[in-house]
Each structure stands twice: as structure tokens, then as C-alpha cells.
């Protein structure tokens, strides 16, 4: 069993997983199903119905899989069924990958057969407008009338790497490594690309959901589910719209004291808002409102997907810092200065090293080295100097975390420096350590060493500083007592009159006098 700083799952937890996390949640038939029917399973390679069935079998799903294809006796050498009702056995999850015209009828058949949850891959619904809007309304009516839950439509499926489930019910090319990060993406294609990127960073995934149009289940439902999921320690969302912002804030405020929760919200510009509307039928909203919602929720907003995974890499692999005092150890002045600026900008404090620590550093480092903070080992620094300096700063009671930055000089390989950083990381399991390996020389080998030992590695100093700043904010959030959201009494009739008059006048925005009257109605 590896260090708790990593994201491995113990064999004991895996064995007892069904007992410590019993299947009682309404989303379990979708995220932890015991059996799956693939409706639209195809014998034609590289079609969606073929790939979903292939992934379920190849990635080792732990329950029975039933292909449904009225024109085939077998698919992937497994007996096929002409309909869901013909299966005659309990089915938890129905994966629907049929032409859009047949989806609603197939959903009805699933309900009649007792299927407990649906994932609708098929597109051609709200996102295309016109008849698609009515088609989606009819689909939701079927699902909600039966009291079951649905992911999609217009999505790419779901993944659960949990031992005992091991479900890849998508057409993603590979199963991500097991880990503590749950990720929901409103865009399926974006989700697949990000899964590939996460794997390149050695970030393990607990669950992945491609939400699509969010006609039934939305990000709010998955936030609630992952709040108590023992295999999930970090929650990531890529959103094009919030759906129900009030509910989002309520659920996020419940999860953020316990688990880091990071959001990328697209549709920030006029062009992005228009693109979101045509992609998943999403109304993206304004940036000011988005920032307010995320701040009130206590979540962390990342401006880019890359930034979100910079944060995820740190959260998944290192303990939260006890404080915001950071030591910087580098072999070049420039990166040290950039790190100092970036740390301050991220809410961190460049620690004042104690006189004792500075004396220890001076006894072993070259005369030209700077023993303040940043600790500049100078370009000729070799591996022993790096390791010694990191040991010294971590022994200083004024230091809560450290960032080690390396620019490859002649004679020293990034891999060797990475190995030294890894050794220090193992000696101080309760300290937060991030690394920056700059330049292309030896970078892949150095990053590989860091990833194997669960030390977050970054290419640029600013990325590491922002990630550490996010960790410090999460620490503060965890220790801050929960606040209360003030409830306002409202004169409902007055509010209705103001809004009705605005709409009757053909306006979509309130005038300043009307806005003031609206605020007055809310007290």
C-alpha cells in the first residue's frame, strides 16, 4: 500500500466497498450499476453502439452486459436481445444509443422492463432547437413519470473506476487510472480530451460523467452524490450553464468544507455564450453573476481547463498546507523572483527563514548562494545542494510549504533533481511540496519521477504558485465556520407587477427606477 499522500485505494477498502457504500442512492443504478443493457449495440466496428459495448467488456465491468439489437443474434460474441423487455433479467442501467426518432419509445420500453436508470447518448434534442425541444420534453416526461433518473441526452456516457464496478460506459478510447478525482463535463468531447490530459499528469479518476443537455440530472445532482462518496476526494466541473444557481450554491457550500471543488465555466464572452447555446442548448449567463455564484458557493473558479487540472494535481497528491508561509528553493534568480511575485498574488507569504535556518544553509552552500527566501542555489548547484536546502527549509518552524524550481544547467539532469525532491517529500509527509521543472532538457524523465511519487510538477512558476494558493484557500475554507445565507421577505405581488410591466413593454432589462423598486420589494 502506498503513502496516503498518493491516491491509491487499499485492497481492504476495495473488498468491503459494497458494505461501506451500500447501493441506496437514486444515482447508484447509473454510477454503480450491477447490470447494463446497451440498446443500439452494433456489430459495425467504430460505431457508437459498438464502442460502448466494447469498452464495457474490455475494461472489465463487473456485472452482466446485455446487447440489445433486433437485427442480430449476437454482438461481440454475446447473445443479443431484440428488445429490453426480452432480456427477462434485472437491468440497472440502460445505455440508449439509437437514432433520435426512436429514443422516447425506447425509454418507455426501458421503464416497462423495470430499468432503474438511463444514459441517453443520442443527440438531436434541445441543442438543435425546433422538434428537438419537444422531443426532449417528451423524454423527460417519460423519465420523471416513472421516477427514474437520466443522464443526457446528447452525452458521451459515464465512467466509474471503483474496484468492484470498473465501468467504462462511454466511447472514450481508454479507461482512466484509478484515483480520487471526480469530473463532470457538460461537453463530452471536452471531457474525453481532459481525461487524456489527466492521464498524462498521472491524475487518477474516480468517476467521470458527460452530462450533455442535463435534461434530468445536472451538476447539482453529481455534487450531492460525490459529497459522501468515499472514493472521491476532489470534485471538478466543466459547465456551460448552472441550471439552478440557488441549488448549486446550497450543495456546493455543503461539499467545499470537506472536498476541494473546482469549476471551469465557459461562455464568458458573447461568442462563447452563443456557442454554448448551439452546443447543449445552454444559457450561459454573465461573468459577474458567475463569479458571484462560485464565490458564494465556496468553490474555486479556474479560468482554463489547464488551470483546473493544475489545482487537481496538487489537491490529489499533497496535504493541504497548515499555513500560507512558503519557502522557495531555486537554482536561478529569475524563477525565484517570479515565484515570489506569484505567491504573493495568490495569497501566500514568502516565509522569513529563521537565523538558524540561514546559518545551516550557509554552512553547506556556495558563498555566492543566497540563503534568504527565495533560496538561490545558483546555476552550478548539484543534487546534494538541492536536497540539503529543501531539508533545511522544511525544518524551519516558519515554513508551511515549499516550491522547488529547477532550470537545467550543464551537468545536472532534471531526473536527478526530481529524485532528490521525491526523497525530501517522503521525509516530510505532512508538509506541502510542489516542483517546477523548466526548460525542455530532460523534462519528460524528470516529470515522470515526480508523478510516480505523487509530487505535483509544473512547467511554469506561476502555475505552481496558483495551485498552492488554491490549496491554502481550501485550508481556510475547511476551518472557517459555515455562514448563513440571509433570507429576504418579498412582496411577491409587487415583484410580479414590476416584471410583468417590463415584459409587456418589450424590454428584457429593468430600468433603473424599476430595479430600485424591485430591490425595495425585497427589503
Buried (B, 14 or more C-beta within 10 A) or exposed (E): EEEEBBBBBEEEBBEEBEEEBEEEBBBBBBBBBBBBBBBBBBBEEEBBBBBBBBBBBEBEBEBBBBBBBEEBEEBBEBEBBEBBBEBEEEBBBBBBBBEBEBBBEBBBBBBEBBBBBBBBBBBBBBBBEEEBBEBBEBBBEBBEEBEBBBBBBBBBBBBBBBBBBBBBBBBBEEBBBBBBBBBBBBBBEBBBBBBEEBBEBBBBBBBBBBBBBBBBBBBBBBBBBBBEBEBBBBBBBBBBBBBEBEBBBBBBBBBBBEBBBBBBBBBBEEEBBEBBBEBBBBEBBEBEEBEEBBEBBBBBBBEEBEBBBBBBBBBBBBBBBBBBBBBBBBBBEEBBBBBBBBBBEBBBBBBBBBEEBBEBBEEEBEEEBBBEBBBBBBBBBBBEBBBBBBBBBBBBEBBBBBBBBBBBBEEBBBBBBBBBBBBBBEEBEEBBBBBBBBEEBBBEBBBBBBBEBBBBBBBBBBBBBBBBBBBBBBBEBBEEEEEEEEEEEEBEEBBEBBEEEBEEEEEEEBEEEBEEBBEEBEE
